[in-house]
Amino acid sequence: MARSAVRWSTIMREQLTLQVSGGASTQGLQAAVARQSRLIRDTAIQQGRASPVFLTKVDGKRNAAEETVNLAGGTITYVFSQLAQAANWALDECRKRSPVRSGAFRRSWAVLVDGKLWDTAPATIPMGSEVWIVNTMPYARKIEVGGQKIKTDPQIVEAVRQIVPRRFNGITAQRAFKPLAGGRDARGGPVPYILKGAGIASGLSWTRKGGWARKHTSYVSERADRQAGEQVLYPTLILTERIT
């Protein structure tokens, strides 16, 4: 998470000197510090340099009012959430890396926040949420594990997962294969997709260095979760934020 520590002694020196000379009270000085701190915070948000979702700490106390800052070296700290920015970037990156034929796969990326479809502005994702970025097409798993040849690199979720923590300090990214409950993919198909027959182990493998190769001939999978009547598990990028 991005931090902005506002030290009253450096930011308010000129303003406070004028007020002290005029006999301002401690309460008046604290109010002046609070106003200036909020102005700096709001300006950063308006300029797009900080998230509109943040946590306020005053002298180390969470959610305390800025007016309670200790004038003898106290601090007002705004901890700006990076979760929304990380989710927005990761979603865009997953789309950029998607194969494009009909466009359905690219359009089928979705964001879930704490298990619910998030169709409002990404910037408003609350701190402390668990964010899922998932592709709802029935063949998304095949693409993710390299079991289906495509013209772009497979393992899209895994590639993005590796980048997220380097770009967004404090964000944890994991890849998992998750069940979904209810909805439609970009083609109008049902989510979750229920297998009509046993899955096929294609034998294909892919590496960034070597490209596509075949490890074995294809065969009908005997895995319990790949049998007729089982629902497809969807590759999911899971984002969480460390709040300190």
ABEGO torsion letter per residue (X at the ends): XBBBBBBAAAAAAAAAAAAAAAGBBAAAAAAAAAAAAAAAAAAAAAAGABBABBBBBBGGBBGBBAAABBABGBBBBBBBBAAAAAAAAAAAAAAAABBBBAGAAAAABBBBBGGBBBABBAAABBBGBBBBBBBABAAAAAAAAGABBBABBBGAAAAAAAAAAAABBGBBBBBBBBBBBEEBBAAGBBOBBBBABBBBBAGBBBBAAAEBBBABBBBBBABAAABBGBBBBBBBBBBBBBBX
